[in-house]
Amino acid sequence: MGSKASSNKNTTLPIDTTFKLPANIPVWPKGDGFASGIIDLGGLKVSQISTFNKVWRTLEGGPDNLGATFFEPTGIPEGFFMLGSYSQPNNKPLFGFVLVAKEDDSSTGALKKPTDYTLVYTSNSTKIKQDKDGYVWLPTAPEGYRALGHVVTNTPQKPSLDKIMCVRSDFTEQCETYSWIWGPQKSEDDKGFNVFSIRPTNRGIKAQGVLVGTFLAYVGAATTSTIPLSCLKTSTINNFSYSMPNLPQINALVKAYAPIMYLHPDEKYQPCSTNWFFSNGGLLYHKGEESKPVAIDPNGSNLPQFGSNDGTYWLDLPSDKTNNERVKKGDFKTCQAYIHVKPMFGGTFTDLAMWVFYPFNGPGTAKLGLISKVSLGKIGEHVGDWEHVTLRISNFNGWLWNIYFSEHSKGQWVDASMVEFQNGNKPVAYSSLNGHAFYPKAGLVLQGAGDIGIRNDTAKSNMVVDLGVGYEIVAGGEYLENEIVVEPPWLNYFREWGPKINYDVKQELEKLEKVFPLLKEIEDVLPNELLGEEGPTGPKVKNNWTGDES
């Protein structure tokens, strides 16, 4: 039998606190389906539930070895049905949702009860600390239907067939595992029992898959082909625009949630507006005519449009030394966010990708054991640097759920419950020294192994930018019904925002390794932009422009 650990019942865990945003949610401007509480997926109506009853809790295993808690939704609106239970690790405040569903007159038969249940896992013979025994059940879906989640009980009796609904296959789509929620061990076990969050496999601005908020319980290594659960999807006739916020609502969302961005106090290379960069001497070069660079119009109207990144054009700093050094340093007081409005998960969420431009990316710095700071010389330097933070907002209610922090060639999604807030509901984003990667907390993040790696230093300073001031919505107008969003010419400049690096990166590294042999240990984890020789491209050329962030 599992240990009931009664002495731990009164232990306060992070999950015992239900996360709420620091300030009240404003009343959003009027519109169509945005923040109405219910979204029609084209015959199947869904609502987002974030109030839960606790069913079973483990007190060890999982992230930080703090266990996980399993819930079922409560307060389900009349006529709606549960599609699955919810779970999350105990190492963070309770903050999540599951969708519940209701048929409309046009989709009779979209929901059906399961025909049976299969016991996937029971903790009653596992030697773990827990509040009681837990049982995880997989619904057996009728032919032509799919299960979207599990039922969790604390008794060995099978749940009632009325407990949950399965969904007709034409309303479902393939899903994949995402983050590890729990397992009896301290880390994911490919041969044992694991609980994962799941999400649609196909994600992007045109994708129909809908995030349900349920989890997968599975013994062994779950692959896409073996996952016994599905996600929801919108009907092909459903119009994302109906549930997306209109322009006044977007402006209200930006005002409420736009991040406060802190530069490091030692930052020499500040962000600026594209207008400032162009107006202060930014140059356009054309292959074969390098001796005749062209001054760029303030709005970028003379930049070549669309095409491909074929190496025939690139941007650079002013050619004279004085202005080159001045423009290289940027001017954070002119910095503004350029916002791309994106529908995600079949129009059930809105992503506000907020892009920031830096004229120059500074050199990298390493930590090599007891040697806290080793300059990498020129390595890491390049002209033109685009970074971004993305706000993921529920179209059911306008709540901020997640924030994506771009970090070099990758990044991370962070729950709203795990970030720092300032001035109400505005998350704080820290820009790292020289490299400008975004992080949710101040301090040192080391890219490497142990105490050897590339430094990413962040801290508060007097150089602070409210990304909700002076912003510009530059893209997403196709989802803003009856609204016009004019894309600035520089957005459709698909070439490089900086010249090719004119030094031998490998040679530079070899020089440094002669003095600091430990540098060889971190070459494999050097960010791409530290080793690349091509200039960076603009926001619209990135894969995440039309896809999910990760």
VEXDREN-2710 file (C-alpha; in Angstrom, 1 decimal):
% VEXDREN-2710
k/r/px/py/pz
1/MET/0.0/0.0/0.0
2/GLY/1.1/3.5/-0.6
3/SER/2.1/5.6/2.4
4/LYS/-0.8/7.9/3.5
5/ALA/1.7/10.2/5.2
6/SER/-0.9/11.8/7.5
7/SER/1.8/14.0/9.0
8/ASN/2.2/15.6/5.6
9/LYS/-1.4/16.5/5.2
10/ASN/-0.9/19.8/6.8
11/THR/2.2/20.7/4.9
12/THR/1.6/23.8/2.8
13/LEU/2.7/23.3/-0.8
14/PRO/2.8/26.0/-3.6
15/ILE/-0.3/24.3/-5.2
16/ASP/-2.3/25.1/-2.1
17/THR/-2.4/28.7/-3.3
18/THR/-4.7/29.4/-6.2
19/PHE/-3.0/31.9/-8.4
20/LYS/-4.8/35.1/-9.3
21/LEU/-3.4/38.0/-11.3
22/PRO/-2.4/40.9/-9.0
23/ALA/-5.1/43.3/-10.2
24/ASN/-8.7/42.8/-11.2
25/ILE/-9.3/42.0/-14.9
26/PRO/-10.7/45.1/-16.6
27/VAL/-14.1/45.1/-18.4
28/TRP/-13.1/44.6/-22.0
29/PRO/-14.5/46.8/-24.8
30/LYS/-17.6/45.4/-26.5
31/GLY/-17.1/43.0/-29.4
32/ASP/-18.4/39.7/-30.9
33/GLY/-17.3/36.4/-29.3
34/PHE/-14.1/37.5/-27.5
35/ALA/-14.3/37.1/-23.7
36/SER/-17.9/35.9/-23.9
37/GLY/-17.2/32.7/-21.9
38/ILE/-18.2/30.3/-24.7
39/ILE/-16.6/29.5/-28.0
40/ASP/-18.4/27.7/-30.8
41/LEU/-16.1/25.3/-32.6
42/GLY/-18.5/24.9/-35.5
43/GLY/-21.3/22.9/-33.9
44/LEU/-19.7/22.0/-30.6
45/LYS/-19.6/24.7/-27.9
46/VAL/-16.9/24.8/-25.3
47/SER/-16.3/26.7/-22.1
48/GLN/-13.1/27.0/-20.0
49/ILE/-13.2/25.9/-16.4
50/SER/-10.5/26.8/-13.9
51/THR/-12.3/25.9/-10.6
52/PHE/-11.6/22.4/-9.3
53/ASN/-12.3/19.8/-6.6
54/LYS/-9.2/17.9/-5.4
55/VAL/-9.4/14.1/-5.9
56/TRP/-6.0/12.7/-5.2
57/ARG/-2.6/14.1/-4.2
58/THR/0.9/12.6/-4.2
59/LEU/3.6/14.1/-2.0
60/GLU/6.7/13.0/-3.7
61/GLY/7.9/12.2/-7.2
62/GLY/7.5/14.7/-10.1
63/PRO/9.2/18.1/-10.5
64/ASP/11.3/19.1/-7.4
65/ASN/10.1/15.7/-5.8
66/LEU/7.0/17.5/-4.4
67/GLY/4.4/15.3/-6.1
68/ALA/1.3/16.3/-8.0
69/THR/-2.4/16.9/-7.4
70/PHE/-5.3/15.6/-9.5
71/PHE/-8.6/17.4/-9.8
72/GLU/-11.9/17.3/-11.5
73/PRO/-13.6/20.5/-12.8
74/THR/-16.4/22.0/-10.7
75/GLY/-19.0/24.7/-11.5
76/ILE/-19.6/23.3/-15.0
77/PRO/-22.4/25.3/-16.8
78/GLU/-25.7/23.7/-17.3
79/GLY/-25.8/21.5/-20.4
80/PHE/-22.0/21.2/-20.6
81/PHE/-20.0/18.0/-19.9
82/MET/-16.6/17.1/-18.5
83/LEU/-14.0/15.9/-21.1
84/GLY/-11.3/15.0/-18.6
85/SER/-9.6/15.7/-15.3
86/TYR/-6.8/18.2/-14.6
87/SER/-3.4/17.7/-13.0
88/GLN/-0.4/19.8/-12.3
89/PRO/2.8/19.5/-10.2
90/ASN/2.7/20.7/-6.6
91/ASN/5.8/22.9/-7.0
92/LYS/3.8/25.9/-8.3
93/PRO/0.5/27.6/-7.5
94/LEU/-2.8/26.1/-8.8
95/PHE/-3.3/27.7/-12.2
96/GLY/-4.9/25.8/-15.1
97/PHE/-8.0/24.9/-17.0
98/VAL/-9.9/22.2/-18.7
99/LEU/-12.6/22.6/-21.4
100/VAL/-16.1/21.3/-21.0
101/ALA/-18.4/20.8/-24.0
102/LYS/-22.0/21.1/-25.1
103/GLU/-23.7/20.0/-28.3
104/ASP/-25.8/22.4/-30.2
105/ASP/-28.8/21.5/-32.4
106/SER/-26.7/21.1/-35.5
107/SER/-24.3/18.7/-33.9
108/THR/-26.5/16.1/-32.2
109/GLY/-24.4/13.1/-31.5
110/ALA/-21.1/15.0/-31.2
111/LEU/-20.8/13.7/-27.6
112/LYS/-21.3/10.2/-26.3
113/LYS/-20.7/8.4/-23.0
114/PRO/-17.9/6.0/-22.8
115/THR/-18.8/2.3/-22.9
116/ASP/-16.3/1.3/-20.2
117/TYR/-13.1/2.3/-18.4
118/THR/-9.6/0.8/-18.3
119/LEU/-7.5/1.2/-15.2
120/VAL/-4.3/2.8/-16.3
121/TYR/-2.6/3.2/-13.0
122/THR/-3.2/2.8/-9.3
123/SER/-0.9/4.0/-6.5
124/ASN/-2.2/1.5/-3.9
125/SER/0.9/-0.7/-4.3
126/THR/3.4/2.0/-4.9
127/LYS/5.6/3.1/-2.0
128/ILE/5.1/6.8/-2.3
129/LYS/3.8/9.5/0.1
130/GLN/0.3/10.4/-0.7
131/ASP/-2.9/11.6/0.9
132/LYS/-4.9/8.5/-0.2
133/ASP/-4.7/5.9/-3.0
134/GLY/-5.3/7.2/-6.5
135/TYR/-6.8/5.5/-9.5
136/VAL/-6.5/6.8/-13.1
137/TRP/-9.0/5.6/-15.6
138/LEU/-9.0/5.7/-19.4
139/PRO/-12.5/6.0/-20.9
140/THR/-13.4/3.4/-23.6
141/ALA/-14.8/5.5/-26.5
142/PRO/-17.7/4.2/-28.6
143/GLU/-16.8/3.5/-32.2
144/GLY/-16.3/6.7/-34.2
145/TYR/-15.5/8.7/-31.0
146/ARG/-12.4/9.6/-29.1
147/ALA/-11.5/10.1/-25.4
148/LEU/-10.0/13.5/-24.6
149/GLY/-9.0/12.9/-21.0
150/HIS/-8.9/10.7/-18.0
151/VAL/-11.0/10.3/-14.9
152/VAL/-9.3/10.1/-11.5
153/THR/-10.8/8.5/-8.4
154/ASN/-9.6/7.7/-4.9
155/THR/-11.6/4.4/-4.7
156/PRO/-11.1/1.2/-6.8
157/GLN/-14.7/1.3/-8.2
158/LYS/-15.0/2.3/-11.9
159/PRO/-16.4/5.8/-12.4
160/SER/-19.9/6.2/-13.6
161/LEU/-20.4/6.2/-17.4
162/ASP/-22.1/9.5/-16.9
163/LYS/-18.9/11.1/-15.5
164/ILE/-17.3/12.1/-18.8
165/MET/-18.1/12.4/-22.5
166/CYS/-16.2/11.2/-25.5
167/VAL/-16.2/13.3/-28.7
168/ARG/-17.0/12.3/-32.3
169/SER/-13.9/11.9/-34.2
170/ASP/-14.6/14.7/-36.7
171/PHE/-14.3/17.1/-33.8
172/THR/-10.9/15.8/-32.7
173/GLU/-7.3/16.0/-33.8
174/GLN/-4.0/14.3/-33.0
175/CYS/-2.2/15.5/-29.8
176/GLU/1.3/15.1/-28.4
177/THR/2.9/15.2/-24.9
178/TYR/4.4/18.4/-23.8
179/SER/5.6/18.9/-20.2
180/TRP/6.1/16.2/-17.5
181/ILE/3.6/16.6/-14.7
182/TRP/4.4/13.6/-12.5
183/GLY/5.8/10.1/-12.0
184/PRO/6.7/8.1/-8.9
185/GLN/10.4/8.9/-9.7
186/LYS/12.1/12.3/-9.5
187/SER/12.4/12.5/-13.2
188/GLU/10.6/11.1/-16.3
189/ASP/10.9/7.3/-16.6
190/ASP/10.6/5.9/-20.1
191/LYS/9.8/2.5/-18.7
192/GLY/7.5/3.5/-15.8
193/PHE/4.4/5.5/-15.2
194/ASN/4.3/9.2/-16.2
195/VAL/1.7/12.0/-16.4
196/PHE/2.2/14.6/-19.1
197/SER/0.3/17.7/-20.3
198/ILE/-0.8/17.3/-23.9
199/ARG/-1.4/19.8/-26.7
200/PRO/-2.3/19.6/-30.4
201/THR/0.5/18.2/-32.6
202/ASN/-0.2/20.7/-35.4
203/ARG/0.0/24.3/-34.0
204/GLY/0.0/27.6/-35.8
205/ILE/-2.1/30.6/-37.0
206/LYS/-4.0/28.4/-39.5
207/ALA/-4.1/25.2/-37.3
208/GLN/-7.5/23.9/-36.1
209/GLY/-6.3/22.0/-33.0
210/VAL/-7.7/23.2/-29.7
211/LEU/-6.0/22.8/-26.3
212/VAL/-8.3/20.9/-23.9
213/GLY/-6.2/21.3/-20.8
214/THR/-6.3/17.6/-19.8
215/PHE/-3.4/15.2/-19.2
216/LEU/-2.1/11.9/-20.4
217/ALA/-1.4/9.1/-18.0
218/TYR/0.8/6.4/-19.6
219/VAL/3.1/3.5/-18.7
220/GLY/6.3/3.6/-20.8
221/ALA/7.4/6.0/-23.5
222/ALA/4.4/7.6/-25.1
223/THR/4.7/8.3/-28.8
224/THR/2.4/10.3/-31.0
225/SER/1.1/7.1/-32.6
226/THR/0.4/5.4/-29.3
227/ILE/-1.3/8.2/-27.3
228/PRO/-4.8/7.0/-26.6
229/LEU/-6.2/10.6/-26.3
230/SER/-7.1/13.3/-28.8
231/CYS/-7.4/17.1/-28.7
232/LEU/-10.4/19.0/-29.9
233/LYS/-10.5/20.9/-33.2
234/THR/-12.5/23.7/-34.8
235/SER/-14.7/22.9/-37.8
236/THR/-13.3/24.0/-41.1
237/ILE/-16.2/26.4/-41.5
238/ASN/-15.5/28.1/-38.2
239/ASN/-14.2/31.7/-38.5
240/PHE/-11.3/32.4/-36.1
241/SER/-12.2/36.1/-36.3
242/TYR/-15.4/35.7/-34.3
243/SER/-13.6/34.7/-31.1
244/MET/-10.6/36.9/-31.7
245/PRO/-10.4/40.3/-30.0
246/ASN/-11.1/43.4/-32.1
247/LEU/-8.8/46.4/-32.3
248/PRO/-10.2/48.2/-29.2
249/GLN/-10.0/45.0/-27.3
250/ILE/-6.4/44.4/-28.4
251/ASN/-5.5/47.9/-27.3
252/ALA/-7.1/47.2/-23.9
253/LEU/-5.2/43.9/-23.6
254/VAL/-1.9/45.6/-24.4
255/LYS/-2.6/48.3/-21.8
256/ALA/-3.4/45.6/-19.2
257/TYR/-0.6/43.1/-19.9
258/ALA/2.3/44.6/-21.9
259/PRO/5.5/43.7/-20.1
260/ILE/7.9/46.0/-18.3
261/MET/11.3/45.5/-19.8
262/TYR/14.5/46.1/-17.8
263/LEU/17.9/46.5/-19.4
264/HIS/20.9/45.4/-17.5
265/PRO/22.6/48.4/-15.7
266/ASP/25.8/47.8/-17.6
267/GLU/24.1/47.5/-21.0
268/LYS/25.9/49.5/-23.7
269/TYR/23.8/48.3/-26.6
270/GLN/20.2/49.5/-26.1
271/PRO/17.1/48.9/-28.2
272/CYS/15.5/51.6/-30.3
273/SER/12.7/52.1/-32.8
274/THR/13.3/51.1/-36.4
275/ASN/12.5/54.7/-37.3
276/TRP/15.4/55.9/-35.0
277/PHE/17.8/53.4/-36.6
278/PHE/16.8/54.4/-40.1
279/SER/16.8/58.1/-39.4
280/ASN/20.2/58.1/-37.7
281/GLY/22.1/56.6/-40.6
282/GLY/21.2/53.0/-41.0
283/LEU/22.3/51.9/-44.5
284/LEU/21.1/49.5/-47.2
285/TYR/23.7/47.6/-49.1
286/HIS/23.4/45.8/-52.4
287/LYS/25.7/43.1/-53.6
288/GLY/28.0/44.3/-56.3
289/GLU/27.5/47.9/-55.2
290/GLU/29.0/47.9/-51.8
291/SER/30.7/51.2/-52.3
292/LYS/27.4/52.9/-52.8
293/PRO/25.2/52.2/-49.7
294/VAL/21.8/53.8/-49.6
295/ALA/20.3/55.8/-46.7
296/ILE/17.1/54.2/-45.5
297/ASP/13.9/56.2/-45.4
298/PRO/12.5/56.7/-41.9
299/ASN/9.7/54.1/-42.4
300/GLY/11.8/51.8/-44.5
301/SER/9.8/52.5/-47.7
302/ASN/12.9/52.1/-49.9
303/LEU/13.8/48.6/-48.6
304/PRO/13.3/45.8/-51.1
305/GLN/10.0/44.0/-50.4
306/PHE/9.3/40.3/-50.0
307/GLY/11.5/38.0/-52.1
308/SER/13.9/35.7/-50.3
309/ASN/17.0/36.0/-48.2
310/ASP/19.3/35.5/-51.2
311/GLY/22.3/37.5/-49.9
312/THR/21.9/40.3/-52.4
313/TYR/20.8/43.0/-49.7
314/TRP/21.8/43.7/-46.1
315/LEU/21.6/46.5/-43.6
316/ASP/24.4/48.0/-41.6
317/LEU/25.3/50.8/-39.2
318/PRO/26.5/54.2/-40.5
319/SER/29.8/54.0/-42.3
320/ASP/31.6/56.9/-40.5
321/LYS/33.1/55.9/-37.2
322/THR/31.5/58.6/-34.9
323/ASN/27.9/57.8/-36.0
324/ASN/28.7/54.1/-36.2
325/GLU/29.5/54.0/-32.5
326/ARG/26.6/56.3/-31.6
327/VAL/24.0/54.3/-33.5
328/LYS/25.4/51.0/-32.3
329/LYS/24.5/52.0/-28.8
330/GLY/20.8/52.5/-29.7
331/ASP/18.4/54.7/-27.6
332/PHE/16.1/52.9/-25.3
333/LYS/13.9/56.0/-24.9
334/THR/12.7/55.6/-28.5
335/CYS/12.2/51.8/-28.1
336/GLN/8.7/50.6/-29.0
337/ALA/7.1/47.2/-29.3
338/TYR/5.9/46.0/-32.7
339/ILE/3.0/43.7/-32.2
340/HIS/1.9/40.7/-34.2
341/VAL/-1.6/39.5/-33.4
342/LYS/-1.9/35.7/-33.8
343/PRO/-4.8/33.2/-33.3
344/MET/-3.7/30.1/-31.6
345/PHE/-5.3/26.7/-30.8
346/GLY/-8.1/27.2/-33.3
347/GLY/-8.9/30.7/-32.3
348/THR/-9.4/29.9/-28.6
349/PHE/-6.3/31.9/-27.6
350/THR/-4.7/35.1/-28.9
351/ASP/-0.9/35.5/-29.0
352/LEU/0.4/39.0/-28.9
353/ALA/4.0/38.7/-30.1
354/MET/5.8/41.9/-29.1
355/TRP/9.0/42.4/-31.0
356/VAL/11.8/44.8/-30.0
357/PHE/14.8/45.9/-32.2
358/TYR/18.4/46.4/-31.1
359/PRO/20.9/48.0/-33.6
360/PHE/23.7/45.8/-32.2
361/ASN/24.3/42.6/-30.3
362/GLY/27.3/42.8/-27.9
363/PRO/30.0/40.2/-27.4
364/GLY/29.5/37.1/-25.3
365/THR/30.9/36.3/-21.9
366/ALA/31.7/32.9/-20.3
367/LYS/32.0/31.5/-16.8
368/LEU/34.7/28.9/-16.4
369/GLY/34.4/27.5/-13.0
370/LEU/36.1/29.8/-10.5
371/ILE/36.7/32.3/-13.3
372/SER/33.4/34.1/-13.2
373/LYS/33.8/36.3/-16.3
374/VAL/35.8/35.6/-19.5
375/SER/35.3/37.9/-22.5
376/LEU/34.8/36.1/-25.7
377/GLY/36.2/39.0/-27.7
378/LYS/34.3/39.6/-30.8
379/ILE/32.3/36.4/-30.6
380/GLY/28.6/37.2/-30.4
381/GLU/28.8/40.6/-32.0
382/HIS/26.5/41.3/-34.9
383/VAL/24.5/44.2/-36.3
384/GLY/20.7/44.0/-35.9
385/ASP/19.0/42.0/-33.2
386/TRP/15.3/41.2/-33.0
387/GLU/13.9/39.8/-29.7
388/HIS/10.4/39.3/-28.6
389/VAL/8.0/38.4/-25.7
390/THR/4.7/36.8/-26.5
391/LEU/1.6/37.1/-24.3
392/ARG/-0.9/34.2/-24.6
393/ILE/-4.4/35.3/-23.7
394/SER/-7.6/33.2/-23.4
395/ASN/-10.3/34.2/-25.8
396/PHE/-12.8/32.8/-23.4
397/ASN/-12.3/35.5/-20.8
398/GLY/-9.3/37.7/-21.7
399/TRP/-7.1/36.2/-19.0
400/LEU/-3.3/36.2/-19.4
401/TRP/-2.2/32.5/-19.2
402/ASN/1.4/32.3/-20.4
403/ILE/4.3/34.4/-21.4
404/TYR/7.0/33.3/-23.9
405/PHE/10.5/34.7/-23.4
406/SER/12.7/34.5/-26.5
407/GLU/16.2/33.4/-25.5
408/HIS/18.7/33.3/-28.3
409/SER/17.7/30.7/-30.9
410/LYS/15.1/29.2/-28.5
411/GLY/13.0/30.4/-25.6
412/GLN/10.6/29.2/-22.9
413/TRP/6.9/29.4/-22.1
414/VAL/6.3/30.5/-18.5
415/ASP/2.9/30.3/-16.7
416/ALA/1.6/33.7/-15.5
417/SER/1.7/32.2/-12.0
418/MET/5.5/32.0/-12.2
419/VAL/6.4/35.5/-13.3
420/GLU/7.1/38.8/-11.6
421/PHE/4.4/41.5/-12.0
422/GLN/4.6/45.3/-11.8
423/ASN/2.1/48.1/-12.2
424/GLY/-0.9/45.8/-11.9
425/ASN/-0.9/42.8/-14.3
426/LYS/2.2/43.7/-16.3
427/PRO/4.8/40.9/-16.3
428/VAL/8.4/41.9/-15.9
429/ALA/10.9/40.8/-18.7
430/TYR/14.6/41.1/-18.2
431/SER/16.9/41.7/-21.2
432/SER/20.3/40.0/-20.8
433/LEU/23.5/42.0/-20.9
434/ASN/24.8/42.3/-24.5
435/GLY/22.9/39.3/-25.9
436/HIS/19.4/40.6/-25.1
437/ALA/17.7/37.3/-24.5
438/PHE/14.6/37.7/-22.3
439/TYR/14.2/36.1/-18.9
440/PRO/11.4/36.1/-16.3
441/LYS/13.7/36.6/-13.3
442/ALA/16.7/38.7/-12.5
443/GLY/20.1/37.0/-12.0
444/LEU/22.5/34.8/-13.9
445/VAL/21.4/32.1/-16.3
446/LEU/24.3/29.9/-17.4
447/GLN/24.1/28.1/-20.8
448/GLY/26.3/25.0/-20.3
449/ALA/26.9/22.3/-17.7
450/GLY/27.6/22.8/-14.1
451/ASP/29.5/26.0/-13.5
452/ILE/30.9/26.3/-17.0
453/GLY/28.9/28.1/-19.7
454/ILE/27.8/31.3/-21.4
455/ARG/26.7/34.0/-19.1
456/ASN/23.2/35.6/-19.4
457/ASP/23.2/38.4/-16.8
458/THR/20.0/40.3/-16.0
459/ALA/19.1/42.9/-13.4
460/LYS/16.9/45.9/-12.8
461/SER/18.2/49.3/-13.8
462/ASN/17.1/52.8/-14.6
463/MET/16.8/51.8/-18.2
464/VAL/13.3/50.5/-18.3
465/VAL/10.7/50.3/-21.1
466/ASP/6.9/49.8/-20.8
467/LEU/6.2/47.9/-23.9
468/GLY/2.6/49.1/-23.7
469/VAL/3.6/52.7/-24.4
470/GLY/4.1/53.8/-28.0
471/TYR/3.6/50.3/-29.4
472/GLU/2.5/49.6/-33.0
473/ILE/0.3/46.8/-34.2
474/VAL/2.1/45.8/-37.4
475/ALA/0.4/42.5/-38.4
476/GLY/-2.7/40.3/-37.8
477/GLY/-5.3/42.5/-39.5
478/GLU/-6.7/39.4/-41.3
479/TYR/-8.1/38.4/-37.9
480/LEU/-9.4/41.8/-37.0
481/GLU/-12.8/41.9/-38.7
482/ASN/-13.5/45.3/-40.3
483/GLU/-10.2/46.7/-38.9
484/ILE/-7.3/47.9/-41.0
485/VAL/-3.7/47.2/-39.9
486/VAL/-1.1/48.6/-42.1
487/GLU/2.1/46.6/-42.3
488/PRO/5.2/48.9/-42.3
489/PRO/7.5/48.4/-45.3
490/TRP/10.4/47.2/-43.1
491/LEU/8.3/44.2/-41.9
492/ASN/8.3/42.8/-45.5
493/TYR/12.0/43.3/-45.9
494/PHE/13.0/39.6/-45.9
495/ARG/16.8/40.0/-46.2
496/GLU/19.4/40.4/-43.4
497/TRP/19.4/43.2/-40.9
498/GLY/23.2/43.0/-40.6
499/PRO/26.2/42.2/-42.7
500/LYS/28.0/38.8/-42.6
501/ILE/30.5/38.6/-39.7
502/ASN/33.9/39.4/-41.2
503/TYR/36.0/37.5/-38.8
504/ASP/36.8/33.8/-38.4
505/VAL/34.8/32.5/-35.4
506/LYS/36.6/29.2/-35.2
507/GLN/40.0/31.1/-35.2
508/GLU/38.8/33.4/-32.5
509/LEU/37.7/30.4/-30.3
510/GLU/41.0/28.6/-30.9
511/LYS/42.9/31.7/-29.7
512/LEU/40.8/31.9/-26.5
513/GLU/41.1/28.1/-25.8
514/LYS/44.9/28.5/-25.6
515/VAL/44.4/30.7/-22.6
516/PHE/41.2/29.1/-21.3
517/PRO/41.2/25.4/-22.2
518/LEU/37.8/24.9/-20.4
519/LEU/36.2/26.9/-23.2
520/LYS/36.3/23.7/-25.4
521/GLU/33.7/22.2/-23.0
522/ILE/31.0/24.8/-23.9
523/GLU/31.3/25.0/-27.7
524/ASP/28.4/22.6/-28.1
525/VAL/26.1/24.9/-26.1
526/LEU/27.1/28.2/-27.7
527/PRO/23.9/29.9/-29.0
528/ASN/23.6/29.9/-32.8
529/GLU/24.0/33.7/-33.1
530/LEU/27.4/33.5/-31.3
531/LEU/28.7/31.1/-34.0
532/GLY/26.8/32.3/-37.1
533/GLU/28.3/34.4/-39.8
534/GLU/25.1/35.6/-41.5
535/GLY/23.3/38.7/-40.4
536/PRO/20.0/38.2/-38.5
537/THR/16.6/38.3/-40.3
538/GLY/13.5/40.2/-39.3
539/PRO/10.4/39.0/-37.4
540/LYS/8.4/37.9/-40.4
541/VAL/11.1/35.5/-41.6
542/LYS/11.1/33.6/-38.3
543/ASN/9.4/30.2/-38.1
544/ASN/7.3/31.3/-35.2
545/TRP/5.7/34.1/-37.3
546/THR/3.1/31.6/-38.5
547/GLY/3.7/28.8/-36.1
548/ASP/3.8/28.2/-32.3
549/GLU/6.7/29.5/-30.3
550/SER/7.9/26.0/-29.4
END
